[in-house]
Amino acid sequence: MTVSHHVVQWAQTKDPTCGTSKPITVTLGAQLASLEARLKSGEYASASEVLRALDRQHAALDDDLRAKVQASVEDPRPSVSAADVFKRLRARHARATKAAKRGA
């Protein structure tokens, strides 16, 4: 597997649709530098390993977000209107700005 220009050949370990490895071509653009830095660090042996690790991280983040949304939906506390939320945020910002000016 070579990393050159902005294209990476990636062989997935298992393609869920056919159950076998399936090589694909990915155009990375600006992300190429990040991929190369990860490879250079020695933490990963191949571009495939980097992409699989990122895919696992993405799946974990998705699971975490789904759990947070579900917890929010199941929260028995009453909802807070957007107007009230922004009112609180404006007040918090005003207090922080005032405190920063006193400290400056």
C-alpha positions in Angstrom: 0.0 0.0 0.0 1.4 3.4 -0.9 0.4 6.8 0.2 1.1 9.2 -2.6 -0.4 12.4 -3.8 -3.9 12.5 -2.4 -5.0 8.9 -3.0 -4.9 5.9 -0.6 -5.7 2.3 -1.5 -7.5 0.8 1.5 -8.4 -2.8 1.8 -11.2 -3.2 4.3 -10.9 -6.3 6.6 -14.5 -7.3 6.0 -17.1 -5.8 3.6 -20.4 -6.4 5.3 -22.2 -6.7 2.0 -20.0 -9.6 0.7 -18.0 -10.8 3.6 -14.6 -10.4 2.0 -11.9 -7.8 1.7 -12.6 -5.1 -0.8 -9.9 -2.6 -2.0 -11.1 0.9 -2.4 -9.5 4.2 -3.5 -10.0 7.3 -1.3 -9.1 10.8 -2.2 -7.9 12.5 1.0 -7.0 16.0 0.1 -6.1 18.0 3.2 -6.4 14.9 5.4 -3.3 13.4 3.7 -0.9 15.2 6.1 -2.8 13.8 9.1 -2.6 10.3 7.7 1.1 10.6 6.9 1.8 12.0 10.4 0.0 9.0 12.0 2.0 6.6 9.9 5.3 8.4 10.6 4.6 8.3 14.4 4.8 4.5 14.2 1.5 4.1 15.9 0.0 2.6 12.8 1.7 0.3 10.3 -0.5 1.1 7.3 -3.1 3.5 6.0 -5.7 0.7 6.4 -5.0 0.6 10.1 -5.4 4.3 10.4 -8.8 4.3 8.6 -10.0 1.3 10.6 -9.1 3.0 13.8 -10.9 6.2 12.7 -13.9 4.2 11.7 -14.1 2.6 15.2 -13.8 6.0 16.8 -16.5 7.3 14.6 -18.8 4.4 15.5 -18.1 4.9 19.2 -18.9 8.6 18.9 -22.2 7.7 17.1 -23.1 5.3 19.9 -22.3 7.9 22.6 -24.4 10.6 20.8 -27.3 8.2 20.4 -27.2 7.4 24.1 -27.1 11.1 25.0 -30.1 11.8 22.8 -32.0 8.9 24.2 -31.3 10.0 27.8 -32.5 13.5 26.9 -35.7 12.2 25.4 -36.3 10.0 28.5 -35.4 12.9 30.9 -38.6 13.5 33.0 -37.7 17.1 33.7 -39.8 19.7 31.9 -38.3 21.1 28.7 -36.8 24.6 28.7 -37.8 26.9 25.8 -35.2 28.3 23.5 -36.1 31.8 24.6 -35.3 30.9 28.2 -32.0 29.2 27.2 -30.9 32.2 25.3 -31.9 34.6 28.1 -29.8 32.6 30.5 -26.9 32.5 28.1 -27.0 36.3 27.5 -27.1 36.9 31.3 -24.1 34.5 31.8 -22.2 36.2 29.0 -22.9 39.6 30.5 -21.7 38.5 33.9 -18.5 37.0 32.4 -17.8 40.1 30.3 -18.3 42.4 33.4 -16.0 40.2 35.5 -13.4 40.2 32.8 -13.5 44.0 32.5 -13.0 44.3 36.3 -10.0 42.0 36.2 -8.3 43.7 33.3 
